[in-house]
Amino acid sequence: MIELHRVSRTYGEGATRVEALVEIDLHIPAGQFVSIMGPSGSGKSTLLNLVSALDVPTAGTIRIDGQDIGTLDDDALTLFRRRKVGLIFQFFNLLPTLNAADNVLLPVMLERKATAADRDRALAILDSVGLGKRAHHHVHELSGGEMQRVAIARSLILEPRLILADEPTGNLDSATGRSILELLKRTARDHGTTVVMVTHDRAAAEAGDRLVRLRDGHLEGDEAVTVPSVGGVG
Amino acid sequence: MRALLRGLGRLFTGALLSLVHLAALALSPWRIGRLLRTVSLPRFYEHRLRTALTVLGIALGVAMLISVVLVNRSILRSFAETLDDISGKADLEVTAAASYEEEKLEGIRGVAGVLRATPVVQETALLRLPGAKGERLLIIGVDFLGEDDEHFRRYDSAEMKAIKDDPIAFLNASTHLIIGRKLADRYGLKLKDAVPIQTPTGVQQFEIWGFIEDEGVGRAFGGAVAVMYYQAMQVAFDRGTRIDRVDVALAPDTPAEQVCAAIAAALGPGFEANRPDRRNAQVSQMLGGLNLALTMGSLVAILVGMFLIYNTMSISVVQRKRELGILRALGTTKRQILALFTLEGFLLGCVGSALGVAIGLGLARFMLAALTASVNEIYLQVAATEVHVDPLLVLAGFALGVAGAVASAFVPAREATRVSAVQTLRTGRFTPQAPRRGFTRADAGALALAGAALIARALPPIAGQPYGPFAATTLVLLSLALCLPRVLGLVRAILRRPLEAALGVEARLANDNVPRDLRRATITAGALMVGVSLTVAFAAFLGSFKTSTLKWVSQTVPADIFVTSGARFSGVKNTPMADTLREPLSAIPGVAEVDRIRIINIVYRDLPIKLLSANLEIFAKHSQMTFLQGDAETSVPAVLQGDVMVSENLARRLDLKVGDAIKLAAPTGERSYRLAGVILDYTSDQGTVILDRATMIRDWNDARVDTYELYLQPGADPEPVKRAIEEKYGEALNLFVLTQTEFRGELEHILDQTFAVMNALEFVALVIAVLGVVNALLATVLDRIRELGVLRAIGMLRRQVRRMVMLEAGILGISAVIAGIVAGLVLGFILIHDIFVVQSGWYIELLFPGVEIAQVAVLVVIVSTLAGWYPAREAARLNVSDALEYE
């Protein structure tokens, strides 16, 4: 599903040059839930940005579903993100002018005119994340946990092969965080979706099947998660 | 090319910022100056384009104001200088309503206290030299051989002594003159050269007997001046024995008022002795309406510039909340914050106004030619060629620009002081403003302002000027600006579905984004609204005025062919013709009747009006006069018997009624005419008295003709008649032969030319408003960087982002257009019903300017949408991962 081959990313020049990622090799098969952990500045967000085609590597290749995304132009990358990737952010990043259902429908509306079937599907997804009754509420009427559920629902609407989550529980209390992780796990399992989640929280990281650890831009560890339960999060 | 443009743009913004920087450095010895340098300057640099746009907005407003005021002053000053140069040392001028017989001179000389008195004849004639291109020459006829004239004027001329030593040779012909050195040099004229000049009897060759240096009289009318012996001039210009005035010098210690009264008593009713500068006041009054309209127009440009400053400062406060929080947390007082923001406004105002002064001085030079041409066409002959820079006026313009900037910065500055340190240091989350429901404070304000506008409309004129209605226009604009949030809401509600259906989710998001910063949106749309409303109001006014005038021409002046000399229209620029063409013109095949129109300038009850004569029998037969008092059946026979009619505007100004006596000082003595009717007439914006040609010849000794109006036989083609006239008489008499269609076209052209400056003002107001759109949208993009990052991350294409931002600009444009059309129609109504009526006395019907409204609506929506292009491009170019991390 995801293949990184000797991927490096540097920022700046000369004295200000920072090596955010150094020759990373990583293979993530389809359907796997991978947590990426590391302290601040370890390169985990950079890695996520590269995999989600928000950024391009300085060296190396990234293949997703066999497609070398380094060869795509901006429009193709955007369409790739829209159709194949579901993104979840720490700060929810919902559009404040839309209600929950419309936020979920947004990727569809960017793709085409939303049909009644699309609306039904958005409502069904919202229902599945426990927000069936909040579908027509505006964003500012929702709690943090509810907003993150809407964000997850939005990431699912176009049935992407890959969900990328950047600290999805970082801004939530621990109970809500746990329920969000459960939701992500369930989603991955039910839809066979690959999930890559960046977190700095060990407990949250253990929600996945596999834990990849980064430090100073290098791969420090890559192991299967043996503890199946979701611990304290926050 | 793009690189060049980009380079120039950078150079421009760099230069502006350097000016701002220098101004800030000048304040650095003070603590607030240091704060300005360390806190504000980096902001100005960071948002250099917005800073530059704001400065440019103020600069354009100030530039328009300064140029308009300077040009007005220069025209008036040019007139006054010519008057001073010609009048010389005259203490008094003796005038009647028009020219009068020279025999009155002796009566004046006999008045006690009159030391010297000398006659003056004056004409502005067309120079027919090759390459003169319609240049006019001011010819003054004086008695420079008499002793008295020497007292008044000096003719700095080497040849004058020779002429005085042997006057017989000079007086031997009626075509000898001395001309201004400046004019002679311009055309390479030498002594004894012939100068062709248009006279009532055709082009005559005048002979140069000397030159006057560029001093005193020689400097009058921009140096395009000639001096003749006054009796020679009477012959050359078919003036009989009439003179235009007598210049009087008083004996020492003689009270002028006493002599004025004695002269008036000695000459009889209708004659007046006044100080020469009184004519300045009359001209000032004549041009008062035009001046006021232009000044108000340029003030609107400043108002729009103020919108821009207010917008910029508000945006700045919102974007710097965090920084303000830090400053407050570090101990900066509220007063310092207030001073800092007000000072920023002051700084931008200083730089913008300084730039505005520079642009204004340049612009004035361009504008002078255009406005002088209009004034020459309609009001009087002036030769304003130089902009007189009055430092006080320039300073006043600068101060107004700065004051406007400070005033517009003050409200956002006060808001900045309310920023709480604790609140702003927290990372805020967006909370949409709750939609306004019910009756808001803005609604109350809008209603109060509308009420105030109604009251201001009804205020009586002050010193003949409708200041109340002018104030009402501003109040209407402010009232509608307060209604803008409702208009925006309405437009969004109407556009929501169709836009989304046609343009997709980008349209939906753009529509939803508009009210997110309602105040910013309102101010941006408000500035555009002002620009649109000006355009609509002037279009309504000009369209209505044109339609009324052209309708009047086709109904009241339905001649098939108009023949004038020296200019296309009779009035200010043409040369009156001797009455020699009626018979030959009548003999041309196809011509049925020939009417002769004579128009002279007279003064009646201190108003510089026109006295128009026509053969009332012919005139009444063809014309369908619109009577406001009296009727054709009774009025026309009465006028044929010696009564007069007056124009609607004169009747309204002086409250004249049928049956009133109109006393005019004719050259043959004061005449009292009975008013037989009031008709619609657009000959003069000051007023017109209409009489029969026989009465004109009898009482005013004036048989000359300004226009021959030809009525053709039914079915006759005007073109061959026109050609025949041109071939036979065109060259010799410098005739202009216009068909009815051409006459109407020419009239339309003159009206357009007159109002061209107004169009320029509208244009500037719109440009400033569009700068406001760019400014506001750049701020919007900056405010929503993170959100744009999210949209791009979840799959919005760059072109979709661009479209979204541009559509937001378009929706603002549509709202502004709707409010602007409403405001423009109200303004047009006030302009026509309350302002124009007072200034001209004409009551015209307001016509709905549908075509112009459609044009401006489409143009403004397109331009405002395009104004979103640059911010849209910036939005689309954002680096997505950077944008997502943006705080």
Interface residues (C-beta under 8 A of the other chain):
Chain A: N49 S52 L54 D55 D74 D75 T78 L79 R81 R82 R83 L87 F89 N93 L95 P96 T97 L98 L106 P107 M109 L110 E111 K113 H138 H140 R154
Chain B: R429 F430 T431 P432 A501 G504 V505 R508 L509 D512 N513 R516 R786 E787 V790 L791 R792 A793 I794 G795 M796 L797 R798 Q800 V880 S881 L884
